[in-house]
Amino acid sequence: MSNSIKVQTCFVILGENLDTELITEKLKFSPSSVLLQTDPLRTILADSGPRTFDPRWNLDCWKNFLTSKQLRLPLDKQLEFWVGKLYPVRSAFQEFQKLGYWSVIDCNRHTDDPELLCIQFRLTNKLVRKLSQISIDVDFAIDIQQQINNPKMYMFTDDGNEVSYYDMDGKKLPGPPDCL
């Protein structure tokens, strides 16, 4: 893994009017933080990031974070930690679902390497099986910080008849770029 790639996971439960005491009791561990819709900071955070595409991220939020040492582990090891922690209390997630809560392992990968064209990660069959038995979602956000003047970024349009490729300056290319 490149040194410029940072991986971060956390476990989150989101919902309207979260019963944070019930969640803590059922999971048998305390949250690292709780952020309710009524918190003044919530309005600032909800509008400041690229993750607002899913409105559930704006609901009440019960979060548990990894330690700084655990955050240095690769993504698969971080996910294995969460599976190990959540699997013993998996019956709680069915109850949370009935209450309308969304339980999710939130995975973020960030890089500041402008030459990086893709980020690869793998979930083993064993890990996928365990995750499905826990009945929680895994949400991935991959953020590749590109420099504005980086000519290796491309856009394309497909009108049903023709696919057209453009560079980031909007100039139409004669065909697909070499990287595609």
ZIVEN-V416679 format. One record per residue. N is the residue number from 1. PHI is phi in whole degrees, -180 to 180 (999 if undefined). PSI is psi in radians with two decimals (999 if undefined). Layout:
BEGIN
n=(N,N)
phi=(PHI,PHI)
psi=(PSI,PSI)
END
This chain:
BEGIN
n=(1,2,3,4,5,6,7,8,9,10,11,12,13,14,15,16,17,18,19,20,21,22,23,24,25,26,27,28,29,30,31,32,33,34,35,36,37,38,39,40,41,42,43,44,45,46,47,48,49,50,51,52,53,54,55,56,57,58,59,60,61,62,63,64,65,66,67,68,69,70,71,72,73,74,75,76,77,78,79,80,81,82,83,84,85,86,87,88,89,90,91,92,93,94,95,96,97,98,99,100,101,102,103,104,105,106,107,108,109,110,111,112,113,114,115,116,117,118,119,120,121,122,123,124,125,126,127,128,129,130,131,132,133,134,135,136,137,138,139,140,141,142,143,144,145,146,147,148,149,150,151,152,153,154,155,156,157,158,159,160,161,162,163,164,165,166,167,168,169,170,171,172,173,174,175,176,177,178,179,180)
phi=(999,-63,-65,-85,-98,-115,-118,-143,-125,-149,-102,-135,-121,-123,175,-76,50,-57,-91,-65,-68,-62,-60,-62,-64,-69,-84,66,-152,-88,-75,-76,-158,-130,-130,-98,-58,-80,-69,-58,-66,-57,-62,-66,-67,-64,-100,-101,-119,-80,-92,-79,-66,-110,-62,-63,-67,-95,-84,-54,-137,-111,-123,-130,-104,-81,-75,-62,-66,-66,-68,-83,-76,-66,-53,-62,-71,-64,-65,-60,-60,-62,-60,-62,-78,-92,-58,-62,-113,-60,-64,-64,-71,-66,-65,-61,-63,-64,-82,86,-86,-108,-105,-150,-93,-95,-114,-124,-122,-128,-143,-112,-86,-69,-90,-73,-95,-154,-123,-108,-144,-133,-110,-70,-57,-61,-66,-63,-60,-63,-60,-68,-73,-79,66,-126,-91,-123,-112,-112,-127,-116,-115,-106,-75,-106,-73,-57,-93,-76,-75,-89,-93,-133,-123,-142,-126,-137,-92,98,-111,-146,-101,-116,-115,-133,-82,-70,-88,89,-80,-71,-93,-69,-169,-66,-67,-58,-78,-96)
psi=(2.34,2.55,-0.34,-0.04,2.24,2.34,2.37,2.27,2.65,2.78,2.31,2.45,2.23,2.55,2.96,2.31,0.96,2.37,1.55,-0.54,-0.72,-0.78,-0.84,-0.72,-0.82,-0.66,-0.31,0.45,2.70,2.70,2.70,-0.58,2.70,2.28,2.03,2.72,-0.48,-0.18,2.31,-0.61,-0.47,-0.73,-0.72,-0.82,-0.67,-0.51,0.02,-0.22,2.96,0.00,0.17,0.13,-0.44,1.97,-0.32,-0.43,-0.23,0.02,3.09,2.54,2.16,2.05,2.57,2.21,2.79,2.85,2.86,-0.57,-0.75,-0.56,-0.27,-0.15,2.72,2.85,-0.82,-0.63,-0.64,-0.75,-0.68,-0.67,-0.85,-0.72,-0.79,-0.63,-0.64,-0.44,-0.77,-0.37,0.44,-0.48,-0.43,-0.53,-0.49,-0.71,-0.74,-0.69,-0.70,-0.50,-0.04,0.25,2.59,2.08,2.22,2.49,2.06,2.05,2.21,2.30,2.29,2.52,2.58,0.27,1.87,-0.24,-0.18,2.13,-0.42,2.81,2.22,2.44,2.73,2.38,2.13,2.78,-0.74,-0.78,-0.74,-0.74,-0.82,-0.76,-0.72,-0.53,-0.46,-0.43,0.84,2.77,2.78,2.16,2.21,2.32,2.15,2.07,1.93,1.92,1.96,2.48,2.49,-0.64,0.24,1.96,-0.03,0.11,2.35,2.68,2.72,2.73,2.64,1.88,0.20,-0.44,-0.58,2.45,2.22,2.49,2.46,2.55,3.08,-0.18,-0.02,0.08,2.24,2.34,2.68,-0.32,-2.99,2.54,2.78,-0.48,-0.16,999)
END
